[in-house]
Amino acid sequence: MATQLKIDFVSDISCPWCVVGLRNMETALAAIGEEIEPYIRFEPFELNPDMPPEGMDRADYFATKYRISPDEAKRRGGEIQARAEEAGFTMNAGEGFRIYNTFDAHRLLEWAMEEGKQRALKHALFTAYFTDGKNMGDHETLAEIAESVGLDGVQAREILAGKDYAGHVRQSQSHQRGRGIQSVPTIIVNGEYVINGGQPPEVFEKAFRHIAGEVAKSEAAAEAV
């Protein structure tokens, strides 16, 4: 019988390491196969909550935020791109790439979870942003991405035009920070075990197998009582 694992994947659309982490996590789960039955939920986390609608040049933003030179920011970006390629993802985050506000994208992801398409939308948003360079703060762009994974475009536009899911996103982010989360991706399994960062597939696989073993032991002990 497969061991059930509840996986909270705390991340932001504008986080390149979240792309790497998600793809490598999925590779690990595929390698494990039917031994584990994962339930994956994407939890919101804004790295740049004060980002204006027009966004900001990524190299300039990194240079300001981390107090590094634009050349160093570009070098680090190249390293991340290489890791993304290893994970099978095309990341075109070069010259002129911008960082946008992602709050509304997180609102759509909450709705997509109710519709059973959260994971599909997460992947589509990552591709639209990091591969195609689309504006994650633009409502029409977000609605079109939602439509591309089978979500209702009219409803998506209505959600984006209003405040639906805004309170939930803020509450969830507050909860994540209350957990002590300050960087993403952070992967929390069964509300107890934590895996940080864009780890290689083998690290995820080893962690999931260990956690599944601990869960199985706990369940066996409970049945024996």
NULO-965093 format. One record per atom (N, C-alpha, C): residue in three letters; x, y, z. Coordinates in steps of 0.1 Angstrom, whole numbers, padded with zeros to 4 digits. Layout:
ALA:X:Y:Z
...
This chain:
MET:0008:-0012:0000
MET:0000:0000:0000
MET:0009:0013:0000
ALA:0005:0022:-0008
ALA:0013:0034:-0010
ALA:0012:0043:0003
THR:0023:0049:0007
THR:0023:0058:0018
THR:0019:0072:0014
GLN:0009:0077:0020
GLN:0004:0090:0016
GLN:0012:0101:0023
LEU:0016:0111:0014
LEU:0024:0122:0019
LEU:0017:0135:0015
LYS:0015:0144:0024
LYS:0009:0157:0021
LYS:0021:0167:0020
ILE:0023:0173:0008
ILE:0034:0181:0005
ILE:0030:0195:0002
ASP:0034:0204:0011
ASP:0031:0218:0010
ASP:0044:0225:0003
PHE:0042:0229:-0009
PHE:0053:0235:-0017
PHE:0052:0250:-0016
VAL:0059:0256:-0007
VAL:0059:0271:-0005
VAL:0068:0278:-0015
SER:0062:0286:-0023
SER:0071:0292:-0034
SER:0065:0305:-0040
ASP:0072:0311:-0049
ASP:0068:0323:-0056
ASP:0070:0321:-0071
ILE:0061:0327:-0079
ILE:0063:0325:-0093
ILE:0076:0332:-0098
SER:0081:0342:-0092
SER:0093:0349:-0096
SER:0106:0343:-0091
CYS:0105:0331:-0084
CYS:0116:0325:-0078
CYS:0122:0314:-0088
PRO:0134:0316:-0094
PRO:0139:0306:-0103
PRO:0143:0293:-0096
TRP:0147:0294:-0083
TRP:0150:0281:-0076
TRP:0138:0273:-0074
CYS:0126:0280:-0073
CYS:0114:0272:-0072
CYS:0111:0264:-0084
VAL:0114:0269:-0096
VAL:0113:0261:-0108
VAL:0121:0248:-0107
VAL:0134:0250:-0103
VAL:0143:0239:-0102
VAL:0139:0229:-0092
GLY:0134:0234:-0080
GLY:0130:0226:-0069
GLY:0118:0218:-0073
LEU:0108:0224:-0080
LEU:0096:0217:-0084
LEU:0099:0206:-0094
ARG:0107:0209:-0104
ARG:0110:0199:-0114
ARG:0118:0187:-0108
ASN:0127:0190:-0100
ASN:0135:0180:-0094
ASN:0127:0171:-0084
MET:0118:0178:-0077
MET:0109:0171:-0068
MET:0100:0161:-0075
GLU:0095:0165:-0087
GLU:0086:0157:-0095
GLU:0094:0145:-0101
THR:0107:0148:-0104
THR:0115:0137:-0110
THR:0117:0126:-0099
ALA:0120:0131:-0087
ALA:0122:0122:-0075
ALA:0109:0113:-0073
LEU:0098:0120:-0073
LEU:0085:0113:-0070
LEU:0082:0103:-0081
ALA:0086:0106:-0094
ALA:0084:0097:-0105
ALA:0093:0085:-0103
ALA:0105:0087:-0098
ALA:0114:0076:-0096
ALA:0109:0066:-0085
ILE:0103:0072:-0075
ILE:0098:0064:-0064
ILE:0086:0056:-0068
GLY:0078:0062:-0077
GLY:0066:0055:-0082
GLY:0055:0053:-0072
GLU:0049:0041:-0073
GLU:0037:0038:-0065
GLU:0039:0036:-0050
GLU:0051:0037:-0046
GLU:0054:0035:-0031
GLU:0049:0047:-0023
ILE:0048:0059:-0030
ILE:0043:0071:-0023
ILE:0032:0077:-0031
GLU:0021:0081:-0024
GLU:0010:0088:-0030
GLU:0010:0102:-0025
PRO:0015:0111:-0033
PRO:0017:0125:-0029
PRO:0005:0134:-0031
TYR:0002:0142:-0022
TYR:-0008:0153:-0024
TYR:-0001:0166:-0023
ILE:0000:0173:-0034
ILE:0009:0185:-0035
ILE:0000:0197:-0035
ARG:0002:0206:-0026
ARG:-0005:0219:-0026
ARG:0006:0230:-0026
PHE:0003:0240:-0035
PHE:0013:0251:-0036
PHE:0008:0262:-0027
GLU:0016:0267:-0018
GLU:0013:0277:-0009
GLU:0020:0290:-0013
PRO:0014:0302:-0012
PRO:0019:0314:-0017
PRO:0030:0320:-0008
PHE:0040:0326:-0015
PHE:0050:0334:-0008
PHE:0056:0344:-0017
GLU:0054:0357:-0014
GLU:0059:0367:-0023
GLU:0073:0372:-0019
LEU:0082:0370:-0028
LEU:0096:0375:-0025
LEU:0097:0390:-0026
ASN:0088:0396:-0035
ASN:0088:0410:-0037
ASN:0074:0416:-0036
PRO:0069:0416:-0024
PRO:0055:0421:-0023
PRO:0053:0436:-0026
ASP:0063:0444:-0026
ASP:0062:0458:-0028
ASP:0066:0462:-0043
MET:0067:0452:-0051
MET:0071:0454:-0065
MET:0060:0461:-0072
PRO:0063:0473:-0079
PRO:0052:0480:-0086
PRO:0047:0472:-0098
PRO:0036:0476:-0103
PRO:0030:0469:-0115
PRO:0039:0468:-0127
GLU:0046:0478:-0130
GLU:0055:0478:-0142
GLU:0067:0470:-0140
GLY:0070:0465:-0128
GLY:0081:0456:-0125
GLY:0094:0464:-0125
MET:0105:0456:-0125
MET:0119:0462:-0124
MET:0129:0452:-0131
ASP:0139:0458:-0137
ASP:0149:0450:-0143
ASP:0155:0441:-0133
ARG:0156:0428:-0137
ARG:0161:0418:-0127
ARG:0175:0420:-0122
ALA:0184:0423:-0132
ALA:0198:0425:-0128
ALA:0199:0437:-0119
ASP:0192:0448:-0122
ASP:0193:0460:-0113
ASP:0187:0457:-0099
TYR:0176:0450:-0099
TYR:0170:0446:-0086
TYR:0179:0438:-0078
PHE:0185:0428:-0083
PHE:0194:0419:-0076
PHE:0206:0427:-0071
ALA:0211:0436:-0079
ALA:0223:0444:-0075
ALA:0219:0453:-0063
THR:0207:0458:-0063
THR:0203:0467:-0052
THR:0199:0459:-0040
LYS:0192:0448:-0041
LYS:0187:0440:-0030
LYS:0199:0433:-0023
TYR:0208:0427:-0031
TYR:0219:0420:-0025
TYR:0232:0427:-0024
ARG:0232:0440:-0029
ARG:0244:0448:-0028
ARG:0255:0442:-0036
ILE:0252:0437:-0048
ILE:0262:0432:-0057
ILE:0262:0439:-0070
SER:0273:0438:-0077
SER:0274:0445:-0090
SER:0264:0439:-0100
PRO:0260:0446:-0110
PRO:0252:0441:-0121
PRO:0258:0429:-0128
ASP:0272:0429:-0129
ASP:0279:0418:-0136
ASP:0278:0405:-0127
GLU:0279:0407:-0114
GLU:0278:0396:-0105
GLU:0263:0390:-0105
ALA:0254:0399:-0106
ALA:0240:0395:-0106
ALA:0237:0387:-0119
LYS:0243:0391:-0130
LYS:0241:0384:-0142
LYS:0248:0370:-0142
ARG:0260:0370:-0135
ARG:0267:0357:-0134
ARG:0259:0347:-0125
ARG:0253:0352:-0115
ARG:0245:0343:-0106
ARG:0232:0338:-0114
GLY:0227:0347:-0122
GLY:0215:0344:-0130
GLY:0219:0333:-0140
GLY:0231:0333:-0146
GLY:0236:0323:-0155
GLY:0237:0309:-0148
GLU:0242:0309:-0136
GLU:0243:0297:-0128
GLU:0229:0291:-0126
ILE:0219:0299:-0123
ILE:0206:0294:-0121
ILE:0200:0288:-0134
GLN:0203:0295:-0145
GLN:0198:0290:-0158
GLN:0204:0276:-0161
ALA:0217:0274:-0158
ALA:0223:0262:-0160
ALA:0216:0251:-0152
ARG:0213:0254:-0139
ARG:0206:0244:-0131
ARG:0192:0241:-0136
ALA:0186:0251:-0142
ALA:0172:0249:-0147
ALA:0173:0240:-0159
GLU:0183:0242:-0168
GLU:0185:0233:-0180
GLU:0188:0219:-0175
GLU:0195:0217:-0165
GLU:0197:0203:-0160
GLU:0184:0196:-0156
ALA:0175:0205:-0151
ALA:0162:0200:-0147
ALA:0152:0199:-0158
GLY:0157:0202:-0170
GLY:0148:0201:-0182
GLY:0139:0213:-0185
PHE:0143:0224:-0179
PHE:0135:0236:-0181
PHE:0143:0247:-0188
THR:0137:0254:-0198
THR:0143:0264:-0205
THR:0140:0278:-0198
MET:0151:0284:-0194
MET:0150:0297:-0186
MET:0156:0308:-0194
ASN:0148:0317:-0200
ASN:0154:0328:-0208
ASN:0153:0341:-0200
ALA:0161:0341:-0189
ALA:0161:0352:-0180
ALA:0173:0361:-0181
GLY:0176:0365:-0194
GLY:0188:0372:-0197
GLY:0186:0387:-0197
GLU:0193:0394:-0206
GLU:0192:0408:-0207
GLU:0178:0414:-0208
GLY:0175:0423:-0200
GLY:0161:0429:-0201
GLY:0150:0422:-0193
PHE:0154:0411:-0187
PHE:0144:0403:-0180
PHE:0139:0411:-0168
ARG:0126:0411:-0165
ARG:0120:0419:-0154
ARG:0113:0411:-0143
ILE:0113:0416:-0131
ILE:0106:0410:-0120
ILE:0093:0417:-0118
TYR:0082:0410:-0117
TYR:0069:0416:-0115
TYR:0062:0412:-0102
ASN:0052:0420:-0099
ASN:0044:0417:-0087
ASN:0036:0404:-0090
THR:0036:0394:-0080
THR:0030:0381:-0083
THR:0017:0379:-0074
PHE:0012:0389:-0067
PHE:0001:0387:-0058
PHE:-0011:0381:-0065
ASP:-0015:0387:-0077
ASP:-0026:0382:-0084
ASP:-0025:0368:-0090
ALA:-0012:0365:-0093
ALA:-0010:0351:-0098
ALA:-0012:0341:-0087
HIS:-0009:0345:-0074
HIS:-0011:0336:-0063
HIS:-0026:0335:-0060
ARG:-0034:0346:-0063
ARG:-0048:0345:-0061
ARG:-0054:0335:-0071
LEU:-0049:0335:-0083
LEU:-0054:0325:-0093
LEU:-0051:0311:-0090
LEU:-0039:0309:-0084
LEU:-0035:0296:-0080
LEU:-0044:0290:-0069
GLU:-0049:0299:-0060
GLU:-0058:0294:-0050
GLU:-0071:0290:-0056
TRP:-0076:0297:-0066
TRP:-0088:0293:-0073
TRP:-0085:0280:-0081
ALA:-0074:0279:-0087
ALA:-0071:0267:-0095
ALA:-0070:0255:-0086
MET:-0066:0256:-0074
MET:-0066:0245:-0064
MET:-0080:0239:-0063
GLU:-0090:0248:-0061
GLU:-0104:0244:-0060
GLU:-0109:0237:-0072
GLU:-0103:0241:-0084
GLU:-0108:0235:-0097
GLU:-0100:0223:-0101
GLY:-0090:0219:-0092
GLY:-0082:0207:-0095
GLY:-0071:0209:-0105
LYS:-0067:0222:-0108
LYS:-0057:0225:-0118
LYS:-0046:0233:-0113
GLN:-0044:0233:-0100
GLN:-0033:0242:-0094
GLN:-0019:0238:-0099
ARG:-0016:0225:-0099
ARG:-0003:0221:-0104
ARG:-0001:0225:-0119
ALA:-0011:0223:-0127
ALA:-0010:0226:-0141
ALA:-0008:0241:-0143
LEU:-0015:0249:-0135
LEU:-0014:0264:-0136
LEU:0000:0268:-0131
LYS:0005:0262:-0121
LYS:0018:0265:-0116
LYS:0029:0263:-0126
HIS:0028:0252:-0133
HIS:0038:0249:-0144
HIS:0036:0260:-0155
ALA:0024:0263:-0159
ALA:0021:0272:-0170
ALA:0026:0286:-0166
LEU:0025:0290:-0154
LEU:0029:0303:-0150
LEU:0045:0304:-0150
PHE:0051:0293:-0145
PHE:0066:0293:-0146
PHE:0071:0294:-0160
THR:0065:0287:-0169
THR:0069:0287:-0183
THR:0066:0301:-0190
ALA:0055:0306:-0187
ALA:0051:0319:-0193
ALA:0061:0330:-0188
TYR:0065:0329:-0175
TYR:0074:0339:-0170
TYR:0088:0337:-0174
PHE:0094:0326:-0170
PHE:0108:0323:-0171
PHE:0112:0320:-0186
THR:0104:0313:-0193
THR:0107:0309:-0207
THR:0103:0320:-0217
ASP:0090:0325:-0215
ASP:0085:0334:-0225
ASP:0086:0349:-0221
GLY:0090:0352:-0208
GLY:0092:0365:-0203
GLY:0079:0374:-0202
LYS:0068:0367:-0200
LYS:0055:0374:-0199
LYS:0053:0381:-0185
ASN:0045:0392:-0185
ASN:0043:0400:-0173
ASN:0033:0393:-0164
MET:0038:0389:-0152
MET:0030:0382:-0142
MET:0020:0391:-0135
GLY:0021:0403:-0137
GLY:0012:0413:-0130
GLY:0001:0417:-0139
ASP:0001:0413:-0152
ASP:-0009:0418:-0162
ASP:-0021:0408:-0162
HIS:-0033:0414:-0159
HIS:-0045:0405:-0158
HIS:-0048:0397:-0170
GLU:-0047:0403:-0181
GLU:-0051:0396:-0194
GLU:-0041:0385:-0196
THR:-0029:0387:-0194
THR:-0019:0377:-0195
THR:-0022:0365:-0186
LEU:-0025:0368:-0174
LEU:-0028:0358:-0164
LEU:-0040:0350:-0168
ALA:-0050:0357:-0173
ALA:-0063:0350:-0177
ALA:-0060:0341:-0188
GLU:-0052:0345:-0198
GLU:-0049:0337:-0209
GLU:-0041:0324:-0205
ILE:-0032:0326:-0195
ILE:-0025:0314:-0190
ILE:-0034:0305:-0183
ALA:-0044:0310:-0176
ALA:-0054:0301:-0169
ALA:-0062:0294:-0180
GLU:-0066:0300:-0190
GLU:-0073:0294:-0201
GLU:-0065:0283:-0207
SER:-0052:0284:-0208
SER:-0043:0275:-0215
SER:-0043:0261:-0208
VAL:-0047:0261:-0195
VAL:-0047:0248:-0187
VAL:-0061:0243:-0185
GLY:-0071:0249:-0192
GLY:-0084:0245:-0191
GLY:-0093:0252:-0181
LEU:-0088:0262:-0175
LEU:-0096:0270:-0166
LEU:-0105:0280:-0173
ASP:-0116:0284:-0167
ASP:-0126:0293:-0174
ASP:-0120:0307:-0174
GLY:-0119:0312:-0186
GLY:-0113:0325:-0188
GLY:-0121:0337:-0183
VAL:-0135:0335:-0184
VAL:-0144:0346:-0179
VAL:-0143:0346:-0164
GLN:-0143:0335:-0158
GLN:-0142:0335:-0143
GLN:-0128:0340:-0138
ALA:-0118:0336:-0146
ALA:-0104:0341:-0142
ALA:-0104:0356:-0143
ARG:-0110:0362:-0153
ARG:-0110:0377:-0154
ARG:-0118:0383:-0143
GLU:-0129:0377:-0139
GLU:-0137:0382:-0128
GLU:-0130:0382:-0115
ILE:-0122:0371:-0113
ILE:-0114:0370:-0100
ILE:-0104:0381:-0100
LEU:-0097:0382:-0111
LEU:-0086:0392:-0112
LEU:-0091:0406:-0111
ALA:-0103:0409:-0115
ALA:-0108:0423:-0115
ALA:-0113:0426:-0101
GLY:-0116:0416:-0092
GLY:-0120:0418:-0079
GLY:-0110:0415:-0068
LYS:-0114:0411:-0057
LYS:-0105:0408:-0046
LYS:-0106:0394:-0041
ASP:-0112:0385:-0049
ASP:-0113:0371:-0045
ASP:-0100:0365:-0042
TYR:-0100:0357:-0031
TYR:-0088:0350:-0026
TYR:-0077:0359:-0021
ALA:-0079:0372:-0021
ALA:-0068:0381:-0016
ALA:-0066:0379:-0001
GLY:-0076:0378:0007
GLY:-0075:0376:0021
GLY:-0069:0363:0024
HIS:-0072:0352:0017
HIS:-0066:0339:0019
HIS:-0051:0339:0016
VAL:-0048:0346:0005
VAL:-0033:0346:0002
VAL:-0025:0353:0012
ARG:-0030:0364:0017
ARG:-0023:0372:0028
ARG:-0023:0363:0041
GLN:-0034:0357:0044
GLN:-0034:0349:0056
GLN:-0024:0337:0055
SER:-0024:0331:0043
SER:-0015:0320:0041
SER:0000:0324:0042
GLN:0003:0335:0036
GLN:0017:0341:0036
GLN:0021:0344:0051
SER:0012:0349:0058
SER:0014:0352:0072
SER:0017:0339:0080
HIS:0009:0329:0077
HIS:0011:0316:0083
HIS:0025:0310:0080
GLN:0029:0311:0067
GLN:0042:0306:0063
GLN:0053:0313:0071
ARG:0052:0326:0072
ARG:0063:0334:0079
ARG:0062:0331:0094
GLY:0051:0328:0099
GLY:0050:0323:0113
GLY:0056:0310:0115
ARG:0057:0302:0105
ARG:0064:0289:0106
ARG:0079:0291:0106
GLY:0083:0303:0103
GLY:0098:0306:0102
GLY:0103:0306:0088
ILE:0095:0305:0078
ILE:0099:0305:0064
ILE:0103:0319:0060
GLN:0115:0320:0055
GLN:0121:0333:0050
GLN:0126:0332:0036
SER:0127:0320:0031
SER:0132:0318:0017
SER:0124:0307:0011
VAL:0124:0307:-0003
VAL:0117:0296:-0010
VAL:0126:0291:-0021
PRO:0123:0278:-0026
PRO:0112:0270:-0021
PRO:0115:0263:-0007
THR:0104:0262:0000
THR:0105:0254:0012
THR:0094:0244:0011
ILE:0097:0231:0013
ILE:0088:0220:0011
ILE:0086:0214:0024
ILE:0073:0214:0029
ILE:0069:0208:0042
ILE:0061:0196:0040
VAL:0066:0185:0045
VAL:0059:0172:0043
VAL:0052:0168:0056
ASN:0039:0165:0054
ASN:0030:0161:0065
ASN:0031:0171:0077
GLY:0033:0184:0074
GLY:0033:0194:0084
GLY:0045:0193:0094
GLU:0055:0185:0091
GLU:0065:0182:0101
GLU:0079:0182:0095
TYR:0081:0176:0083
TYR:0094:0175:0078
TYR:0097:0186:0067
VAL:0109:0192:0068
VAL:0112:0203:0059
VAL:0123:0200:0050
ILE:0121:0203:0037
ILE:0132:0203:0027
ILE:0134:0217:0021
ASN:0146:0222:0022
ASN:0148:0236:0017
ASN:0155:0236:0004
GLY:0151:0246:-0005
GLY:0158:0249:-0017
GLY:0156:0240:-0029
GLY:0163:0244:-0040
GLY:0162:0236:-0052
GLY:0171:0224:-0052
GLN:0168:0214:-0044
GLN:0177:0203:-0042
GLN:0177:0194:-0055
PRO:0188:0186:-0057
PRO:0189:0177:-0068
PRO:0178:0166:-0066
PRO:0174:0159:-0076
PRO:0164:0148:-0075
PRO:0168:0137:-0065
GLU:0181:0134:-0064
GLU:0184:0123:-0055
GLU:0183:0127:-0041
VAL:0184:0140:-0038
VAL:0182:0145:-0024
VAL:0167:0144:-0020
PHE:0159:0148:-0030
PHE:0144:0147:-0027
PHE:0140:0132:-0026
GLU:0146:0124:-0034
GLU:0142:0110:-0034
GLU:0146:0103:-0020
LYS:0158:0106:-0016
LYS:0162:0101:-0003
LYS:0154:0106:0008
ALA:0150:0119:0008
ALA:0142:0125:0019
ALA:0128:0119:0019
PHE:0122:0118:0007
PHE:0108:0112:0007
PHE:0108:0098:0011
ARG:0118:0090:0007
ARG:0118:0076:0012
ARG:0120:0075:0027
HIS:0128:0084:0032
HIS:0130:0084:0047
HIS:0117:0088:0054
ILE:0111:0098:0049
ILE:0098:0103:0055
ILE:0088:0092:0054
ALA:0086:0086:0043
ALA:0076:0076:0041
ALA:0079:0064:0050
GLY:0092:0061:0053
GLY:0095:0050:0062
GLY:0091:0054:0076
GLU:0093:0066:0080
GLU:0089:0071:0093
GLU:0074:0071:0095
VAL:0067:0075:0085
VAL:0052:0075:0085
VAL:0047:0061:0087
ALA:0053:0052:0079
ALA:0049:0038:0080
ALA:0051:0032:0094
LYS:0062:0035:0100
LYS:0065:0031:0113
LYS:0055:0036:0123
SER:0052:0049:0122
SER:0042:0055:0131
SER:0029:0049:0129
GLU:0024:0047:0117
GLU:0011:0041:0115
GLU:0011:0026:0120
ALA:0022:0019:0119
ALA:0022:0005:0124
ALA:0021:0005:0139
ALA:0028:0014:0145
ALA:0028:0015:0160
ALA:0014:0019:0165
ALA:0007:0028:0158
ALA:-0006:0032:0162
ALA:-0016:0020:0161
GLU:-0014:0012:0150
GLU:-0023:0000:0148
GLU:-0021:-0010:0159
ALA:-0008:-0011:0164
ALA:-0005:-0021:0174
ALA:-0010:-0018:0188
VAL:-0014:-0006:0190
VAL:-0019:-0001:0203
VAL:-0033:-0007:0206
